[in-house]
Amino acid sequence: MWQALVGVGRRFVEWLPTTADRRVRVIAWASLVSQTLIVGTGGAVRLTGSGLGCPTWPRCTEDSFIATPEMGIHGIVEFGNRLLTFVLVIIAIIAFLFVVRMRRERPELLRLTVALGLGIPAQAVIGGITVLTQLNPWVVGFHFVVSAVLVALAVVFVHRVYRGRTTGELVVPAPVRALALATAVGAWVTVLVGIVVTGSGPHAGDGGAARNGLDSELLQHVHSWPAYITAGLSVLLLIAAIQVGRRPLVRAVVALLAVEAVQIAVGIAQARLGLPELLVGIHMVLACVLIAVMTLALLTLRRSESELTNDRSQPELAGAAR
């Protein structure tokens, strides 16, 4: 029996990837999609007033780990969001196993899977604190910030899987890099101010939850300032990327501008329509998409190993053609 188990374990280890093959690419995308999806389900918890659908933590009630029929739809929504955490845990474990045999050749992939894996229980604890503090808006906001960071890490994971490690070599002039960094700062400031705006608005997650006490209408205007500045910086960054001929950066910034255009349109619409739940939820998810695309743009500023390999092979191909 013991020998059979050892044999199964050995075959399983041998089956694990030794290169960033299709299995690794799929799990990397699964990590990014799930980290973004849980932002959407977390938004649904708040926007349906289900923030205290499970009034305690880690149990859903004092006597049950799962929602009970008496808790109604709010219990189902909140408990469903908690269940998604286990999906993220499974994905994180698989991602770790899929890169563990590459730990010497690709240590950055192992570090990223560990960071993403540790972020999940950290988020679960922060989520528990939000419940125990009766949905304190500052704790809820911090919960979202950590989600955005995990989305950014997942983007780095996907990029490294496809492009290999970064060589550290800048492929754009220093002014373009400075412009990209300024745009990234603008994007993060926009998201952070948006979190404060949400903490002052009507969607508290529960009718009795506290708000941060700030002027919501004024903050909506303040929120628009870094958003428009970031959009302007993005346009300048696109022009600069075209001038230097950096195609991956051009594609990333085009995507960034598209997300910003939709995000600005949704933001204006929700402000004028009285903050309808659906638009607020879309705005929250798009904020994480914005961070994801901005992260991708920053990653294209440096040469990756795959690009270095391609550059080295070009002279050989040219020589063979001659």
C-alpha positions, 0 to 999 in steps of 0.5 A, spaced: 500 500 500 505 504 501 509 503 495 503 504 491 502 511 494 509 513 493 509 510 486 502 515 485 506 521 488 512 520 484 508 519 477 504 526 480 511 530 481 513 527 474 507 530 471 508 537 474 510 542 468 517 543 468 516 549 463 511 554 462 506 550 458 499 551 456 497 548 463 501 554 467 498 559 462 491 557 463 492 557 471 495 564 470 489 566 467 485 563 472 488 567 477 487 573 474 480 572 472 478 569 479 482 575 483 478 580 478 471 576 479 471 576 487 471 584 486 465 583 482 462 579 487 464 583 493 461 589 490 454 585 489 455 584 497 455 591 498 450 593 493 445 588 495 445 590 502 448 583 504 454 586 507 452 583 514 448 577 511 453 573 515 453 577 521 459 574 524 466 571 522 469 566 521 462 562 522 456 565 518 452 565 524 454 563 531 452 556 530 453 555 523 458 556 518 453 556 512 447 561 511 441 558 513 434 559 510 432 564 515 437 569 513 434 569 506 437 572 500 442 577 504 445 570 507 446 567 500 449 573 497 454 574 503 456 566 503 457 565 496 462 571 496 465 567 502 465 560 498 469 564 492 475 564 497 475 557 497 476 557 489 481 562 489 485 558 494 484 552 490 487 556 484 493 558 488 495 551 490 494 549 483 498 555 481 504 553 486 504 546 484 505 548 477 511 552 478 514 548 483 519 544 479 521 550 475 523 554 482 531 554 480 530 556 473 524 561 474 524 563 481 520 569 480 514 565 478 514 561 485 515 567 488 509 570 485 504 564 486 506 564 494 505 572 494 498 571 491 497 565 495 498 568 502 494 574 499 488 570 499 487 568 507 490 575 508 483 578 504 479 573 508 481 576 515 480 583 512 473 581 510 472 578 517 474 584 520 469 588 516 464 584 518 466 584 526 467 592 525 460 592 522 462 594 515 467 600 517 468 604 511 475 605 512 476 597 513 472 596 507 476 600 503 482 597 505 479 590 503 478 593 496 486 596 495 488 589 497 484 586 492 487 591 487 494 589 489 492 582 488 490 583 481 496 587 479 500 581 482 496 576 477 497 581 471 505 580 473 504 573 473 501 572 467 506 576 463 512 573 466 509 566 464 508 568 457 514 573 456 519 570 461 523 574 466 525 581 465 532 583 464 532 589 467 533 593 461 529 599 459 527 599 452 524 606 452 528 613 454 527 615 461 522 621 459 517 616 457 519 611 463 517 617 467 511 619 464 509 612 464 510 612 472 506 618 473 500 615 469 501 609 474 501 614 480 495 618 477 491 611 476 492 609 483 490 616 486 484 616 482 482 609 485 484 611 492 480 617 491 474 613 488 474 608 494 473 614 499 468 617 495 464 610 496 465 610 503 461 617 503 456 614 499 449 611 500 452 603 498 454 601 505 453 594 504 447 594 510 442 599 512 445 600 519 453 601 517 456 607 518 459 612 513 466 616 513 462 622 514 465 626 508 461 630 503 459 625 498 457 630 492 464 634 493 468 628 493 465 626 486 468 632 483 474 631 487 475 624 484 474 626 477 480 631 477 485 625 478 481 621 473 482 626 467 489 628 469 490 620 468 487 620 461 491 626 459 497 623 461 495 616 458 494 620 451 501 623 452 504 616 453 501 613 447 504 619 443 511 617 446 510 610 445 508 611 438 514 615 437 519 610 440 516 605 436 515 600 442 509 596 440 507 592 446 507 599 450 502 602 444 498 596 445 497 596 452 496 604 452 491 603 447 487 598 452 488 603 458 485 609 454 479 604 452 478 602 459 479 610 462 474 612 456 469 607 459 470 608 466 469 616 465 463 615 462 460 610 467 462 615 472 459 620 469 452 616 468 452 614 475 453 621 478 447 623 474 443 617 475 443 617 482 448 612 483 444 606 481 447 599 483 449 596 477 453 602 474 456 602 481 458 595 481 461 596 473 465 602 476 468 598 481 470 592 477 473 597 471 477 600 477 481 593 477 481 592 470 484 599 470 490 597 475 491 591 471 492 594 464 496 600 467 500 594 470 501 591 464 503 598 461 509 598 466 511 591 465 512 593 457 517 598 459 523 593 460 525 588 455 523 581 457 527 574 456 523 572 450 524 579 447 532 578 448 532 571 445 528 573 439 533 579 438 539 575 438 536 570 433 534 575 428 541 576 426 542 569 425 535 569 421 538 574 417 544 571 415 541 564 413 537 568 408 543 571 405 
